[in-house]
Amino acid sequence: MKPLLVLVVGPSGAGKDSVIRGAEAILKNDPRFYFARRMVTRNTPQAGEINISAEAFRQHTESGNFAKTWDAHQLSYGLPRSELQPQNAAVQIIIANVSRTVLNDLLAEHGGHVLYITA
């Protein structure tokens, strides 16, 4: 059975990361939940992200390693395909923080539900 994808979206600063980190703290020992990590060309590491250089991001993009990419706030973001296919067979729900600009494409390709966070 394919895991259910929950896409978390909302305006910048609305608290998406805080909600995700809170849920992750509560559910960290429940193997049914997987919190996808996105790649970002940010110099300062943040929870839920894998920081990479702009060159590494370009290489991942050219290799087709991302399910979706987007740009925001002078940074490049990518959701790796591997994050949508966790190796743990117990995973039933994948939670991913993504941009509203790629929401419809991800839903069309992977299905799922949307959690819209507002301030």
C-alpha positions as CSV (number, residue, x, y, z in Angstrom):
1,M,0.0,0.0,0.0
2,K,1.3,3.4,-1.0
3,P,1.7,5.9,1.9
4,L,-0.6,8.9,2.1
5,L,1.1,12.1,1.2
6,V,0.3,15.2,3.4
7,L,1.6,18.4,1.9
8,V,2.0,21.3,4.4
9,V,1.7,24.7,2.8
10,G,1.0,28.3,3.7
11,P,2.6,31.7,3.6
12,S,6.1,32.3,4.8
13,G,6.2,32.9,8.5
14,A,2.8,31.2,9.2
15,G,4.4,28.5,11.4
16,K,4.5,25.5,9.1
17,D,7.9,24.4,10.4
18,S,6.8,24.8,14.0
19,V,3.7,22.7,13.4
20,I,5.7,20.0,11.6
21,R,8.4,19.9,14.3
22,G,5.7,19.7,17.0
23,A,4.1,16.8,15.2
24,E,7.4,15.1,14.7
25,A,8.3,15.4,18.4
26,I,5.0,13.7,19.3
27,L,5.1,11.1,16.6
28,K,8.9,10.4,16.5
29,N,8.5,6.8,17.8
30,D,5.5,5.9,15.5
31,P,6.9,4.2,12.4
32,R,3.7,4.9,10.5
33,F,4.8,8.6,10.1
34,Y,7.6,9.9,8.0
35,F,8.7,13.5,7.9
36,A,10.2,14.2,4.4
37,R,13.2,16.5,4.3
38,R,13.6,18.9,1.5
39,M,17.0,20.1,0.1
40,V,17.7,23.8,0.1
41,T,20.5,26.1,-0.9
42,R,20.6,27.8,2.6
43,N,23.8,28.4,4.5
44,T,22.2,28.1,7.9
45,P,20.9,24.6,8.7
46,Q,17.2,24.3,9.8
47,A,15.2,21.4,11.0
48,G,13.7,19.3,8.3
49,E,16.1,20.4,5.6
50,I,19.2,19.1,3.9
51,N,21.5,22.1,3.1
52,I,23.4,21.8,-0.2
53,S,25.4,24.1,-2.4
54,A,23.9,25.7,-5.5
55,E,26.1,23.5,-7.6
56,A,25.0,20.3,-5.9
57,F,21.4,21.5,-6.3
58,R,21.9,22.0,-10.0
59,Q,23.4,18.5,-10.2
60,H,20.5,16.9,-8.4
61,T,18.1,18.8,-10.7
62,E,19.8,17.7,-13.8
63,S,19.9,14.1,-12.6
64,G,16.2,14.1,-12.0
65,N,16.5,13.4,-8.3
66,F,13.8,15.9,-7.3
67,A,10.1,15.2,-7.4
68,K,9.7,19.0,-7.5
69,T,11.8,22.2,-7.2
70,W,10.9,25.8,-6.5
71,D,12.6,29.1,-5.7
72,A,11.6,31.4,-2.8
73,H,13.4,34.1,-0.9
74,Q,16.5,33.9,-3.1
75,L,16.9,30.2,-2.2
76,S,16.3,27.0,-4.3
77,Y,14.3,24.2,-2.7
78,G,13.8,20.6,-3.9
79,L,11.8,17.7,-2.6
80,P,13.9,14.6,-3.3
81,R,12.0,11.7,-5.0
82,S,13.7,9.4,-2.4
83,E,11.8,11.3,0.4
84,L,8.5,10.2,-1.2
85,Q,9.6,6.6,-1.1
86,P,10.8,5.8,2.5
87,Q,12.5,2.4,2.9
88,N,10.5,1.5,6.0
89,A,7.5,-0.6,4.9
90,A,5.6,0.5,8.1
91,V,5.3,4.1,6.8
92,Q,1.7,5.0,6.1
93,I,1.8,8.8,6.1
94,I,4.5,11.1,4.6
95,I,4.5,14.7,5.7
96,A,6.2,17.2,3.5
97,N,6.6,21.0,3.7
98,V,6.4,22.4,0.1
99,S,5.6,25.6,-1.7
100,R,2.1,26.4,-2.8
101,T,3.6,26.9,-6.3
102,V,4.2,23.2,-6.7
103,L,1.2,21.9,-4.8
104,N,-1.1,21.1,-7.7
105,D,1.7,19.3,-9.6
106,L,2.5,17.2,-6.6
107,L,-1.1,16.3,-6.0
108,A,-1.6,15.4,-9.6
109,E,1.4,13.2,-9.6
110,H,1.3,11.6,-6.1
111,G,-2.2,12.3,-4.7
112,G,-2.6,13.2,-1.1
113,H,-4.0,15.8,1.2
114,V,-3.2,19.4,1.9
115,L,-2.7,21.0,5.4
116,Y,-2.8,24.7,4.9
117,I,-1.3,26.7,7.7
118,T,-2.2,30.4,8.2
119,A,-1.0,32.9,10.7
